[in-house]
Amino acid sequence: AAKKAGLILRNELNIPRSVEIRATLETRGPGRIMITAGQTNDAIEISGIRDYKRQIALPAQGQVRLSFSCDCRRVDVPADSRSLYFRLVDFRIADPSATSKDTGSTTFALPRPVRHE
């Protein structure tokens, strides 16, 4: 099973912008998570929980792919058939230079999953 995930960050403005991503990374054991954003690569040694923060330059009318891969041990979740290796908690994207008067959102966060018990 692939130990990879990714998303595309798009800038629809006619000017370049710098955004900050923040997340808490979580694994069930020791390993390394590789995070790639454009030409930037971060290798993060992790065992359990670790905070992550990175500035990313987005070109005007352009995009940057944010990719995650890991060599972490698979997490056993009997109620979930997916192969899970790491988790992003409270993933946020913010544009520190934006103001509340700017069009569009200045902060974006992925929705939290709904847990059914």
Secondary structure, DSSP 8 states (H G I E B T S, - for coil): ---EEEEEEEE-SSS-EEEEEEEEEEEEEEEEEEEEETTEEEEEEEEEEEEEEEEEEE-TTEEEEEEEEE----B--TT--S-B--EEEEEEEE-TT--TTSSS-SEEE--------
